[in-house]
Amino acid sequence: MDLNSASTIVLRVLTQATSQDTAVLKPAEEQLKQWETQPGFYSVLLNIFTNHTLDVNVRWLAVLYFKNGIDRYWRRVAPHALSEEEKSTLRAGLITNFNEPVNQIATQISVLIAKVARVDCPRQWPELIPTLLESVKVQDDLRQHRALLTFYHVTKTLASKRLAADRKLFYDLASGIYSFACSLWNHHTDTFLQQVCTGDEAAATNSLERTLLSLKVLRKLTVHGFVEPHRSVEVMGFLHAVFERLKQFLECSRNIGGENICRDRLEKTIILFTKVLLDFLDQHPFSFTPLIQRSLEFAVSYVFTEAGEGVVFERFIVQCMNLIKMIVKNYAYKPSKNIEDSSPETLEAHKIKTAFFTYPTLMEICRRLVTHYFLLTEEELTMWEEDPEGFSKKSVEETGGDSWKYSLRPCTEVLFIDIFHEYNQTLTPVLLEMVHSLQGSTNMEDTSAILIKDAVYNAVGLAAYELFDSVDFDQWFKNQLLAELQVSHNRYKPIRRRVIWLIGQWISVKFKSDLRPMLYEAIRNLLQDQDLVVRIETATTLKLTVDDFEFRTDQFLPYLESMFTLLFQLLQEVTECDTKMHVLHVLSCVIERVNMQIRPHVGCLVQYLPLLWKQSEEHNMLRCAILTTLIHLVQGLGADSKNLYPFLLPVIQLSTDVSQPPHVYLLEDGLELWLVTLENSPCLTPELLRIFQNMSALLALTGVTFQDGDRYELKSLHALLTKELSSENLKNCFKIINAYIFLSSSEFLQMYATDLCRSFCELLKDITTEGQVQVLKVVENVLKVNPILGPQMFQPLLPSVFRGIIDGERYPMVMSTYLGVMGRVLLQNTSFFSLLLSQMACELGQELDQILGNMIEMWVDRMDNITQPERRKLSALALLSLLPSVNSVIQDKFCGIINISVEGLHDVMTEDPETGTYKDCMLMSHFEEPKVTEDEEPPTEQDKRKKMLALKDPVHTVSLQQFVYEKLKAQQELLGEQSFHALMETVDTEIVAQLQEFLQGF
């Protein structure tokens, strides 16, 4: 691409690409895409985005195309890689001058220079770092800032490389420039502080920006640039200087007004100081040891004493608390139980920690955390009044994930938990004394006292596991807490909420089962509380209670109807999507635990869910919660769930239709709902059968494009199977197919067998072993349910099964399933087996008897691959079904057949201790409704269908003992006594003796 002639053309197309008119935009984008691989294109882009007279939007687009080109074509091994000559020109052009006037473009240029540096620096671009170091010294403010910005991005990128050779290069770089970086930072920091003193705000803002960038560089060099940073005087000098600079900057923040750009940047810089310490502690805990004492003194002073008043701000407090937490919890600082096994570094760090955390210090930290930081703030109390659902949601969010790293309340609670765990013997008496001081009634007019009690109870809940041996919670519940739950005064609602939360924390720690009815009574009353926040918190504790392993249904049943009604009323009352999800989740847990006992009480919920589903059209996560509730409802209702089909089946249809965008969120729960619906269905309805049309799309690769431009690709069953069978969705798909087969095989297979067989044939061409097993289990179930038509329907699959057997399939799981499939065909459809044998003989060009002999020989040889008793008995029955026979091949394999039969007898025969005779333990004569205990789930309709199917299955209806006897007797009658005796002599005498013992009495 000739630069002179091309620049005008590329500039015109870039201008068109910034158009809002798609008719202009699309062709321009296509043209730019074609030019991406043209030599000289990126040189033209460089000329365009460095020309400050051009339109900003055009220059912005040019720099983005350049940056994307680096990702795709800069590496030498990339297809259409840039030539070394052009790359050399581009590298020189990128660092010719640092004078970009537009901030956003300047940042993009810095990032793309860093991307090039990641590949080329220092070997192909040795001049980059020296050029940057010279450029950050210039007096021109703009050039200095842009060079410093680039210096930061380059350092950040090089620090992120992880290969050993790259790490070595970065270590060399860091040691070479660290002194300069420190002096640069000190220069800009001193300049800023002087300008603040003189009141030159504009100049101070510029200097602060440079201070921030130089500190970012130092952070990367300090944390990632040294193997043993404590051995570097400069590194440790810088880290010690951080504390002094922090104090100076905190004092500056006191003097700068609240609504001020400079103050915002100042606070960012202060936070960056703390990040340097936190990152260094994380990466180099032992190198941090000399800083432990100073870090703790600094953090505790500003957060837990008056020194921080008027100076600290929330994010800084969080960072200081995180610093204390990381030191307290750091594994490197904890000696082994056997002190002699601990390193000197660990013992030194532990000694420093122990010396710092004295009883007075720990007591002050504990008291300050509880009585200051745990208190509900004015802002929170206002939110409680004005937006109770928002308040409840915030409380839930603050207890999960990584919120403790960034948000004050969860940060204080996590710090409290960690310190209490580490020093529980010291702090337990302190906390218990605080609890003791609060016993008795509280003045309703004393808001401060109420908030203190709330905070102390919060601490007792957080420390529940640590207080196990120190608090008699059962007595406290009966004598104090229960009474507090009954105080209905509006001002006392923080305590009602906190006490029911507290019980939820202790329920799985220490709470007698006998007290549950009293708790249920209290929960029922609180679900009628006048305050919504209290009711939502009560619902949460109810969930924790029913989820607990000591939950007893009989204790809960007297309260089930009223609680379910109150929860349903709460579900209707709340308006926020998240709150509805939460209440639905509580309802689901209740339904799941009481199972069938829920049936009389679900009418109102069943009527409401269709309306909620319709209202939640734009809220897919709420719809997920509805699906979960429906899953438990169907399981609880059993066969009665058929009454839900007018609502249930369209929900399943939508949730599992991959052509509908919501399936991205709903598919997993939708498949599970589909499965439990089938398992509990008393019969197959036309609508239920029709939904299976969705499965064909799940068996094909599908792509869906969303409005936000992100592409979601649903991996097909085939794609998943050919990699690894790790998806619950995939397993549920096969369970769904099997459930249809058990539900109504004739109707289902008549409509879908051809498509299924075709899909399975494709899958078996390229599939994992576990995937093969899943496919073959479906075929095995078809043959079990319909032994006559099944082999015909899946005839295209059976030759590969036969070949797998005679070729000696090497994976035991697959071989076991092959033998299970072939055993069904051989035992239950002899005529089809004969046709299949003839087909295989023709395909393989071998004699029919030779193939039969190979199959029997491999079957006998690989019998140990079969671990399931049912399949082992099936194999014995199937091979015995070849008898009686005069076929020489079968007679030649007679010994193996008898060996398999005796193995099968050992598997299934149990001795009656009274009579001393043997009986087949797998025989079933009639269907009995199993007796279900309280802790067991009742059988589903599918469980009953499987039982009924077993009553027709030869494995469960034919006595193997009787079958062996009859087949041997028939063989004897066919051959005559002498020939049969000769045949039996081919069997090992020990096997014959075992056989005779099993056949006593015949």
C-alpha positions, 0 to 999 in steps of 0.5 A: 500500500503506497502511503501517499496515495493510500492515506487519502483513501483510508482517511475517507473510508475511516470518515465513512466508518464513523457515520451513523448511517448504516448504509455508509458505515457497513461498506466502510467497515468491510473495506477496512477489514479487507485492508487489515492484512495489506502491507503499509495499512498500519503505517497509514493508520499511524500517520492518521492518528498522529495528525492532530488536525484531523477529526477526533472521531476519525483519529480515535477509530484509526488508533483502535484499528491499529491496536486490534491489528497488533493483537492479530498480526504483530507476532511473527507466527501470526497469519498475514504477520506484518513484515519486520521492516514495517514493524521497525518503522511503526515502532520508531513512529510510535515514540517519536514524540509524546504530544497527543492532546486528546486524553482518550486517544493518548491512553489508547496510544499508550496501551498499544505501545505497551502491546508492542512492548509485550512482544518486542521489548527489549530484544527488538525494541531496546530503545523504548525504555531509554526513550521513555526515561528521557521523555519523562524528564522534559519540562513540557507538561503535555509531553511529560505526562504522555510519556509517563502515561506510556511508561506506566502502561509499558511497565504494567504490561511487562510486569504481567508476563509470567514465563521464566525468561520474561520474568528475568528480563523484568527483574533486570529492567526493574533493578536498572530503573528503580532508582530513577522511578523513585526519584521521579516519584519523590520529585512529583510528590514534593512538587505537589505538596509544595503547590498545595501549601501555596494554594496553586490548585491547577498546578497541584492537580497536574503534579498530583496526576504525575505523582499518581502515574509514577506511583503506579509504575513503582507499584508494579516494579516493587511488587513484581520486579524483585525475587527477594525485595527485602534485600534491596535497600531502595525497595524497603526505603520506598515502602517505609516512605509510603507511610510518611507520604500517606500521613502527608497526603491524609493531612492534605485531604483534611485541608482540601474541600469536599467537592474538588477534582483535586480531592478525588485524585488525592483520595485515589492516590491515598488508596494507591498507597495502600494497594502498594502495601497490600500487593506487596504483602500478598506477593512477598509475605516474608519480605513484608515482615519488617513492615508488619509493626509499622503497618499495624500501628498505622492502620490501627491508629487511623481506624481505631483511635481518634487520630483518624477523625476528620481525616479518613474516608470510607475506602481508606478505612476498608483498605486499612482493615484489609491490611490488618486482616491480611496480616492476622490471617496470613498463613506464612505468619502462623507457626506449625503446631510443632514449633520446631517445624516452623521457619525462622521467618515465620517465627519472627513474623508471629513474634511481631504480631503477638507483641502488637496484639496485646489484650488492651489493643485487642479489646479496643479493636473489638469494642470499636468494631462493635460499638462504632463500625457495626452500628446502623448508620443514619443513611441505612436507617433512612433506607430501611424506612424509605426502601425496605426491600432495597435495605434487605437486598443490600444486607444480603449482598454485603454478606456474599462474594468479595464485597468485604474488599470494597464495602465498609460494613462487610469489611468490618464484619469479616475483620471481626470474624478473623480477629475473633477466630485468631484471638478468641480466648482473649476476646470471648470474655470481652464480647460476653461482658458486652452481652451481659451489660445489655440484658434486661429491657431497653428504653424504647426512647433510647435509639442509641441503646437499641443500635448498640444492642443490635451491633452486639447481637450482630457480633454474637451471630458472626462469632457463633462457631467460636462461642460454641462452648461459651454461650448456652444459646438454648437458655438465652433463647428461652430466657431473653431472646424469645421475649425480645421477639415479642416486643412489638414497638416500632422502635424495637424493630432493629432488635426483632430483625437482629434477634431472628437473624441471630437465631438463624446464625446459631440454628446449625451451631447449637440449638436443641431440637425440642425448642423448634416448636417455640421457634416456629411459633415465633417465626409465624408471629414475625411473618405477620410483623408490621415491618417488611424488613423484619418479615423478609429477615424472618423468611431467611431464618425460616429457610435456614431452619428447614435446611438444617440437618436436624429439621423434623417434618413432624415438628413443622407440620402444625405450622405448615399451613399458616407459614405457607400462607404468610410466605405467599402473602409476603411474595405478593406484597414485595415488588422488587425482583430480587426480593420475590426471588428470595421469598420464592426460594424460601417457599421452594425449600419448604416445599422440598422438605415437606414433600407430599405434605404440601399438597393441601396448601399449594392452591394459592401459589399454583394460581399466582405463579402464572401471573408472576411468570407473565409479569417477569418477562423481562426478569429472567433470573426471577423466572429461574426462581419460578422454575426452581419452585415449580420443580419442587412443586411437581415433586411434592404433587407427584402425579397430581402435577398433571393439573399444572400442565396448562401452565407447566408445559408452555413454561418448559417449552419456552425454557428449553427452546434454543431459538428463544433468547431467554433459554440462555438463562432458563435452560438448566432449570427448564431441563430439570423441570422437564425431567421431574415433570416426566418422572411424575407424570401418570401418563403421556399427553399429546402436549407433553409428547410435542415438547420433545421437538425441542430436543432436536435443536439441543442435538444440533449446534446452535448460535444465538446473537443478542442485542448487546452484541455478545454472542452466546453459543450453545454447545450441542450435545454432540459438541459436549460429548466429543469433549467431556461429559461434564454438563448437567444439562447434557445428562438431563437431556439423556435422562429426559429421553429415557423418561419418555421411553419409560413413560410411553415407549410405543407412542414416543418411539413411533414419533421420534425413533428415526430422528433419535437413531440418526442423531445417535449414529452421528454421535457415535462417530466422534464421542467420548467413552462416557458419551457412548455409554449414555447413548447406549443406555438409551438403546438398552432401555428401548430394548428392555421396554420393547424387545420386539420392535426396539431392535428394528427401530435402532437397527442402524446402531447395532452393527457398530455394537457388534463390531465393538464386541468382536474387536474387543472394545478397550474401555470397560464401561463401553464394553459392558454397555455393548454386552448389555445391548447385545444381551437383550437382543440375543435373549429376547429377539432371537430372530433379529439376532440371527439376521444381525449375525448374517448381516455382520458375516456379509459385511466382514466377509467371514463365515457366520459361525466364525463371527458367532464364535468370536463374539462368544469368546470375547464375551466370555473373556470380557465378562469381568468388565460388567460390574452391574449384577443385572447385566451379569445375569443378563449375560448368563441368560443370553449365552445360555439361550444359545443352548441346546445346540448341535452347532460345533462352534457353540459346543466349542464355546460350551466351557465358556458359557458354563463358566459365565453361568456359574459366575452369574449364579454366584452373583444372584444366588443367596442361601436360605439359612433355614432350608439350606437351599439357594434362591435367585435374589433378583426374582420379583413376583409382584409389585409392592408399594414401598413403605416410605419413612419420614426421611425418604422421598416417596417413589415417583411415577417413573419409579413405579413404571420401572418396577412394573417393567421389571416384572416383565424383564427376564432378569427379574422373572426368570430364575437363573438356577432353573434356566441353567438346569433346563438348558443343560437338560435340553442339551443332554437330551439333544446330544445323548448321555455319552456326548453330553458327558464328553461336553461336560468334561471340557469344563473345569472340575471345580466349576462343575462341582460349584454348578452341581451344588447350585443345582441340588434339588433339581 
